[in-house]
Amino acid sequence: MTRLIVVSNRVTPPADESAGSQGGLAVALGEALREYRGIWFGWSGERVAEFTGHLNMQRSAGVTTATVDLEEQDVDEYYNGYANKTLWPLFHYRIDLTEYDRTFDAGYARVNQRFADTLLPIIEPDDIIWVHDYHLFPLARELRQRGIKNRIGFFLHIPWPPRRLLTTLPRHEELVAGLFDYDLVGFQTREWLESFCDYAEREMDATLGDGTVTAMGRTVSIGAFPIGIDAESFHKASQSRNALDARQRMIDSIAGRQMIVGVDRLDYSKGLEERFLGYERFLADNPDRCQEVFLLQIAPPTRAEIGSYQEIRTKLDALSGRINGAYAETDWVPVRYVNRGYPRDVLAGIYRTARIGLVTPLRDGMNLVAKEYVAAQDAADPGVLILSRFAGAALQMPDALLVNPFSQEEIAEAIHQGLDMPRAERLRRWEPLMHGVMTDDVVKWRGDFVSALEAVDVRA
Ligand code: ADQ
């Protein structure tokens, strides 16, 4: 029987789902792995003095995980370095934040080789292998060089940048050439896929076919597979005991005001600074109304070892303090800014209480928060989603209030419109959004990807 091997940078061992703290991706992949008797392979998150290649195999909640520990230098050069100081900003169009350093390249190559060496002994001839994200572009090449002929697919969770930006990366050709050792490469949207094709045609002299790209004598299948959430269970979670408790606590503290909610990892790509400024513009433009609302921004810190993340955190601390200093009254603060994570059911209850979900990334592969906000709404009285037109999700969610996240005026106007929106219009917009979120969920996403990988013509 075919087994599925999922490979990602970090492995999140499937926990007790009733704990409600699992990410949608972990839930979705967990289900796929159970169905296919699969294995989830990646970094444990632990650091050791010297890399041993020891594979820690564990089975929990019906899923087998296989993890390796990495050396401090690996984490610095591969994870904090090439993945998160070079590729992440570049692929989010931030060449101003992109750091190029040869030691990062070397660390990235080394960890991909180490992953391939460690994974090799557990691959069986009929396994299909699904590699995730920008940390692992060269993994298929490393596996092929070690004789692996299995079907290997790759899914990119983040945008594909325009060609003119990507060519600022030293040795970009080598990075992209590595993708041609996969059988299938998937993107979140057609926009990122087209951007990839543009690069391949212009920089690699590639030929485009029907769902394929051929370059350097190799053909790879390509497709857009927009990721969804575990919509049904998230919707249920929004009515769970914990969600209702969270909702009641919020209502008690709101004193009849309308809540606007933002939930994001603390990352410069999420447009938090611009969002705060847009909200400040709303307060300035509507002095008579501003006390009707407040903004709850939940933003747990991530990648805290990286300078650009420390900078954005400092900026947001200052900006939230400034807005509150300028506008707060003794019984009202305009911004509640919280730097921690919450269990999924609590989050669902918070989304359900908010009149507006404010999701304004400057650039995002997809954005699952927009979909979670929609799934958590009360069908009788739904809230309004304000969504950046530069999130991949915007292509699937035209009924949201789409804004340019760089424009303070557009954010301020959309907040105004959202607060005043009559229930009939809120329903008219929410119903198709909810239909889309429920239909194009994470189960469909993984089913579509795995079927497409299984359907690829066997490699020559
Ligand atoms: P992310 O950049 O992490 O994902 P996103 O898609 O919004 O962005 O997913 C974030 C997840 O973290 C959501 O499920 C959200 O609920 C959760 N989360 C955020 N803040 C939280 C908090 N305070 N407490 C608990 N949970 C919190 C990357 C890409 C995206 C792409 C996804 C999936 O950058 O574009 O949509 O992968 O492919």
Residues whose N, C-alpha, C, O or C-beta is under 5 A from the ligand:
A	BS01	ADQ	H157 I227 V263 D264 R265 I298 A299 P300 R340 G341 Y342 D364 G365 M366 N367 L368 V369
